[in-house]
Amino acid sequence: MAKVSIGVPVYNVAEYLPQCLDSILNQTFQDFEVILVDDGSTDNSFKICQEYVAKDSRFRLIHQKNKGIAGVRNTIIKNVKTEYIAWVDSDDWIEENYLKLLVDTQEKTDADMVTMGHKVYQDGTVYIANYAERFGKYQNSEGAIPAKYMIEDLIRFNLMLPAYWGGIDRTSIYKGVFCKEGYNHEDISSRHKLYLRANKIIAIPDMLYVYRVRSGSMSNGGIHTFEKAKEVLSTFIMTYREIIYLAELANLHVDMYYEAMFDKMNVNEWYAWGLNDEDKDTLGKYIEDCKEKINKFRIQKN
């Protein structure tokens, strides 16, 4: 049995998929299997997956009716048999020492989760950040980051860590954890549960994962109406409140999470991009109303 399963969600990414899968094949660490789940693609993505399965026995392919990204991740989780799991989104790619560095770090530290920084590729340009400085504010002497800061980062993005992709996890911490299907931003809505289960989370500043920003996606300017922005914001609020609830159960100080949530509730966030001035004003009033209701709930609990 392989040591690591690499989960690759696939949906209408024929243009980018070969680069992604070739980058996996070219890894210096080779003790892996790849679980491809095609979510009812209508382009040539499924055919491309079949070609890779035919030429390498480590590739497994599952085809399903469209369930959305959460449904794909759930299918992958159900089919993982290895000790560790990593994720690579099918329009991204990884550099050749990516898996080796993650596995070596895990073996050296016995961490349940190892994550690293990432590069951003957009319109032919690669953007990088100083992850050594960013991580250093939160790491202890062995490079571990306490779960409370990882959870805060899901809201505030101080660490700028990825969600599922960009690291390696011990598969056992996934037991009983699934993504909510039909739910926006499933990364945030379930990742915090894994953080709370992990005994040790190690973050390394290397940037061997390349995240591709595609023009026209929802998170890059695709929201143009108040109703759509309201829908996305409402999903975030529901997710944040779930995070806060679980943080309370873990006896973590939750004030930082409320403040982080309020920081993300403003008309300058990405979910308000593309709105006209009238819709921005309407969204601003909706946000203030939400903050008032949340504060009342917060005061009542205290």
C-alpha positions as CSV (number, residue, x, y, z in Angstrom):
1,M,0.0,0.0,0.0
2,A,1.2,3.5,-0.8
3,K,2.1,5.9,2.0
4,V,0.2,8.9,0.7
5,S,-3.1,9.3,-1.2
6,I,-3.4,12.5,-3.3
7,G,-6.9,13.6,-3.8
8,V,-7.6,15.5,-7.0
9,P,-11.1,16.9,-7.5
10,V,-11.9,17.3,-11.2
11,Y,-14.6,19.4,-12.9
12,N,-14.2,21.0,-16.4
13,V,-10.5,21.7,-16.1
14,A,-9.3,20.1,-19.4
15,E,-7.1,23.1,-20.1
16,Y,-5.1,22.8,-16.9
17,L,-5.4,19.1,-15.9
18,P,-2.4,17.7,-17.7
19,Q,0.0,20.2,-16.0
20,C,-1.5,19.3,-12.6
21,L,-1.2,15.5,-13.1
22,D,2.3,15.7,-14.8
23,S,3.5,17.7,-11.7
24,I,2.4,14.8,-9.5
25,L,4.1,12.2,-11.7
26,N,7.3,14.2,-11.6
27,Q,7.6,14.2,-7.8
28,T,10.9,13.0,-6.2
29,F,8.8,11.2,-3.6
30,Q,7.0,8.4,-5.5
31,D,5.2,6.3,-2.8
32,F,1.8,7.6,-3.5
33,E,-1.5,6.9,-5.2
34,V,-3.8,9.4,-6.9
35,I,-7.6,9.4,-6.4
36,L,-9.2,11.3,-9.3
37,V,-12.9,12.1,-8.8
38,D,-14.6,13.5,-11.9
39,D,-17.7,15.4,-10.9
40,G,-19.6,15.1,-14.1
41,S,-17.4,17.1,-16.3
42,T,-18.8,18.2,-19.7
43,D,-15.4,18.9,-21.3
44,N,-12.5,16.5,-22.0
45,S,-11.5,16.2,-18.3
46,F,-12.8,12.7,-17.8
47,K,-11.0,11.5,-21.0
48,I,-7.7,13.0,-19.8
49,C,-8.2,11.3,-16.4
50,Q,-8.7,7.9,-18.3
51,E,-5.4,8.5,-20.2
52,Y,-3.4,8.9,-16.9
53,V,-5.1,5.9,-15.3
54,A,-4.2,3.8,-18.4
55,K,-0.5,4.7,-18.2
56,D,0.1,4.6,-14.4
57,S,-1.5,2.0,-12.0
58,R,-1.2,4.4,-9.1
59,F,-4.0,6.5,-10.6
60,R,-7.6,5.6,-9.6
61,L,-10.6,7.2,-11.3
62,I,-14.1,7.7,-9.9
63,H,-16.8,9.3,-12.0
64,Q,-20.0,10.7,-10.3
65,K,-22.9,12.9,-11.1
66,N,-22.2,16.5,-10.2
67,K,-22.3,17.0,-6.5
68,G,-20.1,20.1,-6.2
69,I,-16.6,20.3,-4.6
70,A,-17.8,19.2,-1.2
71,G,-19.3,16.0,-2.6
72,V,-16.1,15.3,-4.5
73,R,-14.0,15.7,-1.3
74,N,-16.3,13.4,0.5
75,T,-15.9,10.7,-2.2
76,I,-12.2,11.0,-1.9
77,I,-12.2,10.8,1.9
78,K,-14.3,7.6,1.7
79,N,-11.8,6.0,-0.6
80,V,-8.6,6.8,1.1
81,K,-6.8,3.7,2.6
82,T,-3.3,5.1,3.2
83,E,-1.9,6.6,6.3
84,Y,-1.7,10.1,4.9
85,I,-3.7,12.3,2.6
86,A,-2.7,15.3,0.5
87,W,-4.8,17.4,-1.8
88,V,-4.0,19.1,-5.1
89,D,-6.7,21.1,-6.9
90,S,-6.8,20.1,-10.6
91,D,-6.1,23.6,-12.0
92,D,-3.0,24.0,-9.7
93,W,0.4,22.3,-9.7
94,I,3.2,21.2,-7.4
95,E,6.9,21.5,-7.7
96,E,9.0,18.3,-7.7
97,N,10.1,18.2,-4.1
98,Y,6.7,19.1,-2.7
99,L,5.7,15.7,-1.4
100,K,9.2,14.8,-0.2
101,L,9.5,17.9,2.0
102,L,6.0,17.3,3.5
103,V,6.7,13.6,4.2
104,D,10.2,14.3,5.6
105,T,8.8,17.0,7.9
106,Q,6.0,14.7,9.1
107,E,8.4,11.9,9.9
108,K,10.8,14.2,11.7
109,T,8.1,15.9,13.8
110,D,5.4,13.2,14.1
111,A,2.9,15.9,13.2
112,D,-0.8,15.1,12.4
113,M,-0.8,18.0,9.9
114,V,2.0,19.6,7.9
115,T,1.3,22.6,5.8
116,M,3.4,25.0,3.8
117,G,3.2,28.4,2.1
118,H,2.2,28.7,-1.5
119,K,2.8,30.8,-4.6
120,V,0.0,32.4,-6.5
121,Y,-0.1,32.3,-10.3
122,Q,-2.3,34.8,-12.2
123,D,-2.2,35.9,-15.8
124,G,1.4,34.7,-16.3
125,T,2.8,36.2,-13.1
126,V,3.9,34.3,-10.0
127,Y,3.4,36.1,-6.6
128,I,5.1,35.1,-3.4
129,A,4.9,36.1,0.3
130,N,7.4,36.0,3.2
131,Y,6.0,32.9,5.0
132,A,9.0,32.6,7.4
133,E,8.1,36.0,8.8
134,R,4.3,35.3,8.8
135,F,4.6,31.9,10.5
136,G,7.2,33.0,13.0
137,K,4.7,35.2,14.8
138,Y,2.7,32.1,15.8
139,Q,5.1,29.2,15.9
140,N,6.6,27.6,19.0
141,S,10.2,26.4,19.3
142,E,9.7,23.3,17.2
143,G,7.8,25.1,14.4
144,A,4.3,24.0,15.5
145,I,1.4,26.5,15.4
146,P,-1.3,26.1,18.1
147,A,-4.8,25.1,16.7
148,K,-6.3,28.3,18.0
149,Y,-4.2,30.4,15.6
150,M,-5.0,28.0,12.7
151,I,-8.7,28.4,13.4
152,E,-8.4,32.1,13.6
153,D,-6.6,32.1,10.3
154,L,-9.7,30.5,8.6
155,I,-11.5,33.8,9.3
156,R,-8.8,36.5,9.4
157,F,-6.2,35.0,7.0
158,N,-3.2,36.3,8.9
159,L,-1.2,33.2,8.1
160,M,-2.5,33.1,4.5
161,L,-2.6,29.3,4.7
162,P,-4.5,27.2,2.2
163,A,-7.5,25.1,3.1
164,Y,-7.3,21.5,2.1
165,W,-4.5,21.8,-0.5
166,G,-1.0,22.8,0.4
167,G,-0.1,20.2,3.0
168,I,-0.3,16.6,4.2
169,D,-2.6,15.2,6.9
170,R,-2.8,12.0,9.0
171,T,-5.8,10.2,7.6
172,S,-7.1,9.2,11.0
173,I,-8.1,12.7,11.9
174,Y,-10.7,12.7,9.1
175,K,-12.7,9.9,10.8
176,G,-16.3,11.2,11.0
177,V,-15.4,14.5,9.3
178,F,-17.1,15.3,6.0
179,C,-17.7,18.4,4.0
180,K,-21.2,19.9,3.9
181,E,-22.6,19.3,0.4
182,G,-24.5,22.1,-1.3
183,Y,-22.5,24.5,0.9
184,N,-20.2,27.3,-0.2
185,H,-16.6,27.4,0.8
186,E,-16.4,23.8,2.2
187,D,-12.8,24.3,3.0
188,I,-13.6,26.7,5.8
189,S,-16.7,24.8,7.0
190,S,-14.9,21.6,7.8
191,R,-11.1,22.3,8.0
192,H,-11.4,23.8,11.6
193,K,-12.6,20.4,12.8
194,L,-9.4,18.8,11.7
195,Y,-7.3,21.5,13.4
196,L,-9.0,20.7,16.7
197,R,-8.3,17.0,16.3
198,A,-4.6,17.4,15.4
199,N,-2.2,17.0,18.3
200,K,0.5,18.9,16.4
201,I,0.4,21.2,13.4
202,I,3.7,22.1,11.7
203,A,4.0,24.9,9.2
204,I,7.0,25.3,6.9
205,P,7.7,28.5,4.9
206,D,8.7,26.7,1.6
207,M,6.4,27.5,-1.3
208,L,6.2,24.4,-3.5
209,Y,2.5,24.5,-4.2
210,V,1.3,26.8,-7.0
211,Y,-2.3,28.1,-6.7
212,R,-3.8,29.3,-10.0
213,V,-6.1,32.3,-9.9
214,R,-8.6,31.9,-12.8
215,S,-10.3,35.1,-14.1
216,G,-14.1,35.0,-13.8
217,S,-14.3,32.6,-10.8
218,M,-16.6,33.6,-8.0
219,S,-13.8,34.5,-5.7
220,N,-12.2,36.8,-8.3
221,G,-14.9,39.2,-9.2
222,G,-17.8,36.9,-10.3
223,I,-20.3,38.3,-7.8
224,H,-22.3,41.2,-9.2
225,T,-25.6,41.4,-7.3
226,F,-26.6,42.2,-3.7
227,E,-28.5,38.9,-3.4
228,K,-25.5,36.8,-4.4
229,A,-23.2,38.8,-2.0
230,K,-25.8,38.4,0.7
231,E,-25.9,34.6,0.1
232,V,-22.1,34.3,0.3
233,L,-21.9,36.5,3.4
234,S,-24.6,34.5,5.1
235,T,-22.7,31.3,4.4
236,F,-19.6,32.8,5.9
237,I,-21.4,34.0,9.0
238,M,-23.0,30.6,9.6
239,T,-19.6,28.9,9.1
240,Y,-17.8,31.4,11.5
241,R,-20.5,30.8,14.2
242,E,-19.9,27.1,13.9
243,I,-16.1,27.7,14.3
244,I,-16.8,29.8,17.4
245,Y,-19.1,27.1,18.8
246,L,-16.4,24.4,18.4
247,A,-13.8,26.8,19.8
248,E,-15.9,27.2,22.9
249,L,-16.2,23.5,23.3
250,A,-12.4,23.3,23.1
251,N,-12.1,25.9,25.9
252,L,-10.5,28.4,23.6
253,H,-10.8,32.1,24.1
254,V,-13.4,33.1,21.5
255,D,-13.2,36.9,21.6
256,M,-10.5,36.8,18.9
257,Y,-12.8,34.8,16.6
258,Y,-15.7,37.3,17.0
259,E,-13.4,40.2,16.2
260,A,-12.0,38.3,13.2
261,M,-15.5,37.6,12.0
262,F,-16.4,41.3,12.3
263,D,-13.2,42.3,10.4
264,K,-14.3,40.1,7.5
265,M,-17.8,41.6,7.4
266,N,-17.3,44.8,5.3
267,V,-18.1,46.0,1.8
268,N,-14.4,45.9,0.9
269,E,-14.2,42.2,1.0
270,W,-14.1,40.0,-2.1
271,Y,-17.7,39.0,-1.9
272,A,-18.6,42.7,-2.6
273,W,-16.4,43.0,-5.7
274,G,-18.4,44.0,-8.7
275,L,-21.4,45.5,-6.9
276,N,-22.7,48.9,-7.9
277,D,-22.8,51.7,-5.4
278,E,-26.5,51.2,-4.6
279,D,-26.0,47.5,-3.9
280,K,-22.9,48.2,-1.8
281,D,-24.9,50.6,0.4
282,T,-27.6,47.9,0.8
283,L,-25.0,45.3,1.6
284,G,-23.4,47.7,4.2
285,K,-26.7,48.1,6.0
286,Y,-27.3,44.4,5.9
287,I,-23.8,43.8,7.4
288,E,-24.4,46.3,10.2
289,D,-27.8,44.6,11.0
290,C,-26.0,41.2,11.2
291,K,-23.3,42.6,13.5
292,E,-25.9,44.0,15.8
293,K,-27.8,40.7,16.0
294,I,-24.5,38.8,16.6
295,N,-23.4,41.2,19.3
296,K,-26.8,40.8,21.1
297,F,-26.4,37.0,21.0
298,R,-22.8,37.4,22.2
299,I,-23.8,39.6,25.2
300,Q,-26.6,37.2,26.2
301,K,-24.2,34.3,26.3
302,N,-21.8,36.2,28.5
